[in-house]
Amino acid sequence: MPVHFHTFLKLSKIEKSLFIQAYYFCIVFSLYLTFVHQKKAFKWLGIRGVESPFDLTMGVEEKAKMVEKSTRRAIRFIPWKVKCFARAIAAKRLLQMRGIPSTIYLGVAKEGNSKMIAHAWLRCGSVIVTGKEEMQRFTMVTFFS
C-alpha cells in the first residue's frame, strides 16, 4: 500500500473530507484562473476594503488551522503548481462553506530591477491560512472579506 494512501487512511473522517474538498477547490480555481481572466475571480473574494475580525473563538481558529493544513496537503498531490491566488480562493471557499469569515490580501513586490510580482494570502482570525511563507516580502495593496 502506498505511503500516502496509508497516511490518508489514518486521518479522521473530518480531515479526509476537508482534504478532498481542498483538493477539489484547488484544482477548480487553479484551472479557472488559468483559462479565464483573473479579474473575473474577484466576484469570489468578497467586499473590497473590509476586513474580517481578528478575534475569533478558539473553535473557529482551530477550524481555520484545519483548512490551512488540508490546503497544504492537497496542493502536494496536484500535478502542477497551484498559484497563491488559487490557493487563497480555494481556502476562502472552504471557510465560507463553514460560515467562517476570512480576508484575502493582495500584494505586490519588485523583483530585481524592474519586474513587479504579485502575491495573495488569506487570513482567518489570527491564522494565516495560505501564503504566509512569502507575505512579508509584499506590500499589501488591497483586501477583500
RAWOZI-V649477 format. One record per pair of residues at least 24 apart in sequence whose ideal C-beta (glycine too) atoms are under 6 Angstrom apart, sorted by the first residue. I is the first residue (numbers start at 1). J is the second residue. Records with the same first field share a line. If there is no record, write none. Layout:
I: J + J
This chain:
18: 66 + 70
19: 70 + 73 + 74
21: 94
22: 70 + 71 + 74
23: 74
25: 90 + 93
26: 74 + 75 + 78 + 82 + 90
29: 86 + 89 + 90
30: 82 + 86
33: 86
44: 89
45: 104 + 144
46: 144 + 145
47: 145
48: 144
50: 145
51: 103 + 145
52: 101 + 102 + 103 + 145
56: 125
60: 100
61: 125 + 127
64: 124 + 127 + 129
65: 127
67: 91 + 94 + 95 + 129
68: 129
71: 130
84: 119 + 120 + 131
85: 120
87: 130
88: 120 + 122 + 130
91: 122 + 129 + 130
92: 122
95: 124
103: 143 + 145
104: 144
105: 140 + 143
106: 141 + 142
107: 138 + 139 + 140 + 141
108: 139 + 141
109: 137 + 138
